[in-house]
């Protein structure tokens, strides 16, 4: 099984990939408009969202997503990265690769200075992914009535 690696399409082909989504090939209409607004705002990103799917190359099967947007409940700047992958495709490195590549794209092509991630403490796999991708634990926060670990990754490292 081969995976159409996000790294293969970022950053040089990101616009074409998103355009493919906008043209209706992979994602639902509400997401298309978000991605279009994100593209139009580059490099001066403010409140725009970018929603990308993880798709297996061999089967074109949608196996997960990797997104960036604004996380309500965090102090500004509150840009976050969020992701999920189908249980059948966990522990294969897909999510780590997607997070690394999206982070690289954001730092190389936008004005974003740091990215947040919030993870439930019991989600061991997600906590490992975030740490592998260079995020640093910042604090515990309560969001939507649940305790989360708040991580930050800065464009120029740790202050």
C-alpha positions in Angstrom: 0.0 0.0 0.0 1.5 3.4 -0.9 0.3 6.7 0.3 0.2 9.9 -1.6 2.5 11.6 0.8 1.7 15.1 1.7 5.4 15.9 1.6 5.4 15.1 -2.1 2.9 17.9 -2.7 4.0 20.5 -0.2 4.9 23.3 -0.6 5.3 23.7 -4.4 2.1 21.9 -5.4 -0.1 22.9 -2.5 -2.1 25.4 -4.6 -2.8 22.8 -7.3 -3.9 20.3 -4.7 -6.2 22.7 -3.0 -7.6 23.8 -6.4 -8.3 20.1 -7.1 -10.3 20.1 -3.8 -12.0 23.4 -4.7 -13.0 22.0 -8.1 -15.0 19.3 -6.2 -12.9 16.2 -6.5 -12.4 15.3 -2.8 -14.0 17.4 -0.2 -17.4 18.9 0.7 -18.6 22.3 -0.3 -18.3 24.0 3.1 -14.6 23.1 3.2 -13.9 24.3 -0.4 -14.8 27.9 0.5 -12.5 27.8 3.5 -9.5 26.6 1.5 -10.2 29.2 -1.2 -10.1 32.0 1.4 -6.9 30.6 2.8 -5.2 30.6 -0.6 -6.3 34.1 -1.4 -4.9 35.4 1.9 -1.4 33.9 1.6 1.0 35.1 3.0 -1.1 37.2 5.4 -3.1 34.6 7.1 -5.5 35.8 9.9 -8.6 33.8 10.6 -8.6 31.6 7.6 -8.9 27.8 7.7 -7.0 25.2 5.6 -8.5 21.7 5.5 -6.6 18.9 3.8 -7.4 15.3 3.4 -5.0 12.4 3.6 -5.6 10.1 0.7 -4.0 6.8 -0.2 -2.3 7.0 -3.5 -3.2 3.5 -4.7 -6.9 3.6 -3.8 -7.7 7.3 -3.5 -9.2 6.3 -0.2 -9.7 9.2 2.3 -8.0 8.0 5.5 -7.8 11.2 7.5 -7.3 14.9 7.6 -4.8 17.6 8.7 -6.1 21.1 9.2 -5.1 24.5 10.5 -7.4 27.1 11.8 -8.3 29.2 14.8 -8.9 27.5 18.1 -11.5 29.1 20.3 -10.6 29.2 23.9 -6.8 29.8 23.4 -5.4 33.2 23.9 -4.2 34.9 20.6 -2.5 34.1 18.5 -4.6 31.0 18.5 -3.8 29.3 15.2 -3.8 25.5 15.7 -3.1 22.4 13.8 -5.6 19.5 14.1 -5.6 16.0 12.6 -7.1 12.6 12.7 -6.6 9.3 10.9 -8.7 6.3 10.5 -8.0 3.5 13.1 -7.0 1.2 10.3 -4.1 3.5 9.3 -2.7 4.5 12.6 0.9 3.8 13.7 2.2 4.0 10.1 3.6 7.5 10.3 1.0 9.2 8.1 -0.2 11.7 10.6 3.3 12.6 11.8 4.3 13.2 8.1 1.2 15.3 7.5 1.7 17.5 10.6 5.4 18.0 9.7 4.6 19.0 6.2 1.8 21.3 7.0 3.8 23.0 9.7 6.7 23.4 7.2 4.4 24.9 4.6 2.9 27.3 7.1 6.2 28.6 8.3 7.7 28.9 4.8 4.8 30.5 3.1 2.7 32.5 5.6 3.1 35.2 8.2 2.3 32.7 11.0 4.9 32.9 13.9 3.7 30.0 16.0 1.2 27.1 15.9 -0.7 25.6 18.7 -1.8 22.0 19.3 -4.2 20.9 22.0 -4.4 17.2 22.9 -6.3 15.2 25.4 -3.9 13.8 28.1 -5.2 10.3 27.5 -4.4 10.4 23.8 -0.9 9.0 24.1 -0.4 8.6 20.3 -1.4 12.2 19.5 0.9 13.5 22.3 3.8 11.5 20.8 3.0 12.9 17.3 3.1 16.5 18.5 6.3 16.0 20.4 8.0 14.3 17.4 7.0 17.3 15.3 8.9 19.6 17.6 6.0 21.1 19.6 6.8 22.0 23.2 4.4 21.6 26.1 3.1 24.9 27.3 0.3 24.4 29.8 -2.8 22.5 30.7 -6.0 24.1 29.5 -9.7 23.4 29.9 -11.5 23.5 26.5 -15.1 22.5 26.0 -15.2 21.2 29.6 -12.2 18.8 29.1 -8.6 19.1 30.2 -6.1 19.3 27.3 -2.4 19.6 27.0 -1.5 22.8 25.1 1.7 22.7 22.9 3.3 25.4 20.9 5.7 25.3 18.0 7.4 28.6 17.1 8.8 29.6 13.7 12.2 30.5 15.2 12.4 28.0 18.0 11.9 28.5 21.7 12.2 31.9 23.3 
